[in-house]
Each structure stands twice: as C-alpha cells, then as structure tokens.
Amino acid sequence: EHLRNIIKNEFNRIEGSLSFAKSWIEKFYPQIKSVTS
C-alpha cells in the first residue's frame, strides 16, 4: 500500500510536469518556428 502511494505520487508528479511542458511548448513553439524559418 505504501509503495503504491509512492508510485501514484510519482506518476502524478510526472504527469503534472508533462502537462506543464506541453503548455510551455504550445506557448513558445510558434515563436521559435517564426525565428528559425
């Protein structure tokens, strides 16, 4: 049970950072694309 909670917390943390990275990419990718093109 304790190990399952650790895994669940770790999964939530990874999922949160992934969604953060996704929104960051969606925010900055158009700017990067306009600079490189």
LINCORHU-V561808 format. One record per run of one state. SS is the DSSP state (H for helix, E for strand, C for the rest). FROM is the first residue (numbers start at 1). TO is the last residue. If there is no record, write none. Layout:
BEGIN
ss=SS from=FROM to=TO
ss=SS from=FROM to=TO
END
This chain:
BEGIN
ss=C from=1 to=1
ss=H from=2 to=36
ss=C from=37 to=37
END
